[in-house]
């Protein structure tokens, strides 16, 4: 069975979300598109960030992907949930490092500030990267409040 990954966006990230869903399928993942299903300029990013973050927080899935105009709003929503480490990545290098060093379990991409190709490459590198542990594990534990 392939890994399920929840994906959500607001109106600003709508087109990019569709492209990311297609890429996840192409790579053999099972994307769960929480919406929006149609472009609506009046939608609100928390309505789509929340179900992705809840799914990761509750352990329904291990990872999620969000996109909105700047990525800031989605990252703020997602990081309110216990156990979610949402990383706003504006380049493939940042996306990869968010997994290697921070064990990011939600990738947030800024649709208005990234070319589609860079966003797809960021997704791919984030999916392929493994958490390095070591000194980074101690830091992630501190984020989670499990050590001081």
C-alpha positions as CSV (number, residue, x, y, z in Angstrom):
1,X,0.0,0.0,0.0
2,X,1.3,3.4,-0.9
3,X,1.7,6.2,1.7
4,X,-1.4,8.5,1.9
5,X,-0.6,12.2,2.1
6,X,-3.2,14.8,2.9
7,X,-3.0,17.9,0.6
8,X,-4.9,21.2,0.9
9,X,-4.8,24.8,-0.4
10,X,-6.7,28.0,-0.6
11,X,-7.6,29.9,-3.7
12,X,-4.1,31.2,-4.2
13,X,-2.6,27.8,-4.0
14,X,-5.4,26.0,-5.9
15,X,-3.6,25.5,-9.2
16,X,-0.3,24.5,-7.5
17,X,-2.2,22.0,-5.3
18,X,-3.6,20.3,-8.3
19,X,-0.1,20.0,-9.8
20,X,1.2,18.6,-6.5
21,X,-1.6,16.0,-6.3
22,X,-0.7,14.9,-9.8
23,X,3.0,14.6,-8.9
24,X,2.2,12.6,-5.8
25,X,0.2,10.2,-7.9
26,X,3.0,10.0,-10.4
27,X,5.5,9.2,-7.7
28,X,3.3,6.4,-6.3
29,X,1.8,8.1,-3.3
30,X,-1.9,8.3,-2.5
31,X,-2.9,11.9,-2.1
32,X,-6.0,12.8,-0.2
33,X,-7.2,16.2,-1.6
34,X,-9.1,18.0,1.2
35,X,-9.9,20.8,-1.1
36,X,-10.9,23.1,-2.4
37,X,-12.4,21.1,-5.2
38,X,-13.3,24.3,-7.2
39,X,-11.5,27.7,-7.3
40,X,-13.3,30.2,-5.0
41,X,-11.5,33.5,-4.5
42,X,-13.5,34.0,-1.2
43,X,-12.3,30.8,0.5
44,X,-10.3,30.9,3.7
45,X,-7.0,29.0,4.2
46,X,-7.8,27.7,7.7
47,X,-10.7,25.7,6.2
48,X,-8.1,23.6,4.2
49,X,-5.1,23.8,6.5
50,X,-7.0,22.5,9.5
51,X,-8.0,19.0,8.1
52,X,-4.4,18.4,6.9
53,X,-2.9,19.3,10.2
54,X,-5.5,17.4,12.2
55,X,-4.8,14.3,10.1
56,X,-1.1,14.5,10.8
57,X,-1.6,15.4,14.5
58,X,-3.9,12.4,15.1
59,X,-1.7,10.0,13.2
60,X,-4.2,9.4,10.4
61,X,-1.3,10.1,8.0
62,X,2.4,10.7,8.6
63,X,2.7,13.7,6.3
64,X,0.8,16.5,4.7
65,X,1.3,19.2,2.1
66,X,-0.3,22.7,2.1
67,X,-0.1,25.7,-0.2
68,X,-1.4,29.2,-0.2
69,X,-0.2,32.6,-1.5
70,X,2.7,33.2,0.9
71,X,2.6,30.0,2.8
72,X,2.6,31.9,6.1
73,X,-1.1,31.4,6.9
74,X,-1.0,27.7,6.3
75,X,2.1,27.3,8.3
76,X,0.5,29.2,11.2
77,X,-2.6,27.1,11.1
78,X,-0.8,23.8,10.9
79,X,1.7,24.5,13.6
80,X,-1.1,25.0,16.2
81,X,-1.7,21.2,16.2
82,X,0.3,18.9,18.6
83,X,3.0,17.0,16.9
84,X,2.8,18.9,13.6
85,X,6.1,20.4,12.4
86,X,5.0,22.4,9.4
87,X,7.9,23.9,7.4
88,X,7.5,26.8,5.0
89,X,9.9,26.1,2.2
90,X,10.6,28.5,-0.6
91,X,13.3,26.4,-2.4
92,X,14.1,22.7,-2.9
93,X,17.1,23.0,-0.5
94,X,15.0,24.4,2.3
95,X,12.3,21.7,1.8
96,X,15.0,19.0,1.9
97,X,16.6,20.4,5.0
98,X,13.3,20.7,6.8
99,X,13.0,16.9,6.7
100,X,16.7,16.2,7.4
101,X,17.1,18.6,10.3
102,X,13.6,19.3,11.6
103,X,11.7,16.2,10.7
104,X,9.0,18.3,9.1
105,X,5.8,16.4,8.7
106,X,3.9,19.1,6.8
107,X,5.4,20.9,3.8
108,X,4.1,24.3,3.1
109,X,4.8,26.0,-0.3
110,X,4.2,29.6,-1.2
111,X,2.3,29.5,-4.5
112,X,2.8,33.2,-5.3
113,X,6.5,33.1,-4.7
114,X,7.7,29.9,-6.3
115,X,7.7,28.7,-9.9
116,X,5.8,25.5,-10.4
117,X,8.9,23.6,-11.3
118,X,10.7,24.6,-8.1
119,X,7.6,23.7,-6.0
120,X,7.5,20.2,-7.6
121,X,11.2,19.8,-7.0
122,X,10.7,20.9,-3.4
123,X,8.0,18.3,-2.9
124,X,10.1,15.6,-4.5
125,X,13.2,16.3,-2.3
126,X,11.1,16.7,0.8
127,X,9.5,13.3,0.2
128,X,12.9,11.6,-0.5
129,X,14.8,13.1,2.4
130,X,15.1,11.2,5.7
131,X,15.4,12.7,9.1
132,X,19.1,12.6,10.1
133,X,18.5,12.3,13.9
134,X,21.6,12.8,16.0
135,X,21.9,16.3,17.3
136,X,18.7,17.2,15.3
137,X,16.7,14.6,17.3
138,X,17.4,16.5,20.5
139,X,16.2,19.7,18.9
140,X,13.0,18.1,17.6
141,X,12.3,16.8,21.1
142,X,12.7,20.3,22.5
143,X,10.2,21.5,19.9
144,X,7.8,18.8,21.1
145,X,8.4,19.6,24.7
146,X,9.6,16.1,25.5
147,X,13.1,17.3,26.7
148,X,14.7,20.5,27.9
